[in-house]
Amino acid sequence: MSIATTAPAVEITFRDVADTTPVPLPAVVGADLRVPLVDGRFVGYANLDLAASAVALRAVSDHVSQVLPYYASVHRGAGYASRVCTAVLEDARATVGRFVGARDNDVVVFTRSTTDSLNLLAGCVPGSVLTLDIEHHANLLAWRGGHHRVVSAAETIEATLDALRAALTAQPTALLAVTGASNVTGEVLPIARIVAIAHAAGTRVVLDAAQLAPHRRIDIAATGIDYVALSGHKLYAPYGTGALVGRRDWLDTAPPHIAGGGAVRAVTHRNDTAHATWAPAPHRHEAGTPNVLGAAALAAACRTLEPVLDTTAPEHERALLRRLTHGLDTIPGVHPLTIWTDAPDRVAVASFTVDGHPAGRVAAYLSAEHGIGVRDGKFCAHPLLARIAGGADAVRASCGISTTTDHIDRLLTALHTLVTRGTTWDYAVIDGRWQPTPDPRDPDPFKLNGRPGETATSWACGEQDPVGRNFTSSATTVNA
Ligand SMILES: Cc1ncc(COP(=O)(O)O)c(C=O)c1O
């Protein structure tokens, strides 16, 4: 990485790339969290919602605590703590770059999240953008300010690649924006092949790695990916930082993502107007005081996950996914969703509908009666859900390094109980969301005297479908 830093170096050790000795799965904060049920009992929390936001790694939390006493301004402070924080920030930049296999002259821009990263890149693309219709809204809506085309995924990955090739050949396209793994089904796209197809058409590729990065190693240099966008909070580093990593030229010539201090070389005042000479990337796009703790957290996650993703994590998660998918297949009335019939790989995410049970009610039941956290809705992927679930809401269980077989078994048992015996509590739609009635669980365990729910946005990723729809046959891809 060609990241210049004038601050003291922070020592970071990396394993030899040839060393594939299995590394134990790292500890997470809150693995022993106990949550209340509506009947007054407490149980260990089965967090099967890691695709939305993952718990913090213990190493991440420890590193943030280690940096916190030094917390001070970065880049312009002469004090010792400022110099340490500057080193932490710039080493974090290099660490994140290494984690995704960045090329020497690639740039790492710290952002808030994948959404922020994609929006930043949208301001830099010198031409039209192509996406598939399977994408998360972040990777659909970011491009709407410019010329944006959407290709429908076909029934197989092979046919989908053909459709992409045809669309790229038909019209000059500056950028193909594609997810590494579906946030709905976990299916993984063959990214190196996609890059080859795009590059043959003179098109660059940005990988939305929000869902792939927590599960598989990404290698920009080896695959030829031009840009990678990722989120710390999905990578077990929930401290408000994400990153955009990739080629310098577009980032160096585009207007700054956010204008302000830190993004400029010089500012002059002429004819009542402020004129800026913008700094090159990454600083050009990082105006304002950077989130040093967020960057430190993300880097600590990268250091911790790097050896784990090379060895232990994928096998752990594949075993969980096998257990989950086989279990779901055996429960009557449960219909797993898939996009393709030939996906060669899949991260441990499974979405499904349940005959006769609205997704929101299933999720509320799993939480209230079993202490299981899942996601319900359309997962900010409305076009995809319209195609593979007929527009209905679904339930999503997502796993990671903190997931155990006990979590999976509890989910499967709870679903089996639901379809065979029903719920033992009552549920109703209140403020647009399914909730247990009554709900005696304490909504304010920290005694903040807030009124949770007052500002809840049940519509944040589309309104919940309160009625739900019955599915009598397995919902699979209908090619548009
Ligand atoms: C595939 C995918 N892309 C982008 C995003 C947006 O991530 P963030 O909310 O961290 O910006 C998500 C979030 O769920 C996602 O799953």
The ligand as an SDF file (V2000), in Angstrom:
LIG
                    3D

 16 16  0  0  0  0  0  0  0  0999 V2000
  -25.3470   -7.1440    0.3920 C   0  0  0  0  0  0  0  0  0  0  0  0
  -25.4780   -5.8920    1.1840 C   0  0  0  0  0  0  0  0  0  0  0  0
  -25.0210   -4.7520    0.6610 N   0  0  0  0  0  0  0  0  0  0  0  0
  -25.0800   -3.5890    1.3280 C   0  0  0  0  0  0  0  0  0  0  0  0
  -25.6170   -3.5290    2.5890 C   0  0  0  0  0  0  0  0  0  0  0  0
  -25.6550   -2.2250    3.3000 C   0  0  0  0  0  0  0  0  0  0  0  0
  -24.7930   -2.3010    4.3810 O   0  0  0  0  0  0  0  0  0  0  0  0
  -24.7240   -1.0830    5.4150 P   0  0  0  0  0  0  0  0  0  0  0  0
  -26.0820   -0.9970    6.0170 O   0  0  0  0  0  0  0  0  0  0  0  0
  -23.6890   -1.5170    6.3960 O   0  0  0  0  0  0  0  0  0  0  0  0
  -24.3630    0.1160    4.6590 O   0  0  0  0  0  0  0  0  0  0  0  0
  -26.1150   -4.6810    3.1830 C   0  0  0  0  0  0  0  0  0  0  0  0
  -26.7470   -4.6460    4.5070 C   0  0  0  0  0  0  0  0  0  0  0  0
  -27.4260   -5.5280    4.9250 O   0  0  0  0  0  0  0  0  0  0  0  0
  -26.0330   -5.9000    2.4600 C   0  0  0  0  0  0  0  0  0  0  0  0
  -26.4710   -7.0350    2.9830 O   0  0  0  0  0  0  0  0  0  0  0  0
  1  2  1  0
  2  3  1  0
  2 15  2  0
  3  4  2  0
  4  5  1  0
  5  6  1  0
  5 12  2  0
  6  7  1  0
  7  8  1  0
  8  9  2  0
  8 10  1  0
  8 11  1  0
 12 13  1  0
 12 15  1  0
 13 14  2  0
 15 16  1  0
M  END
$$$$
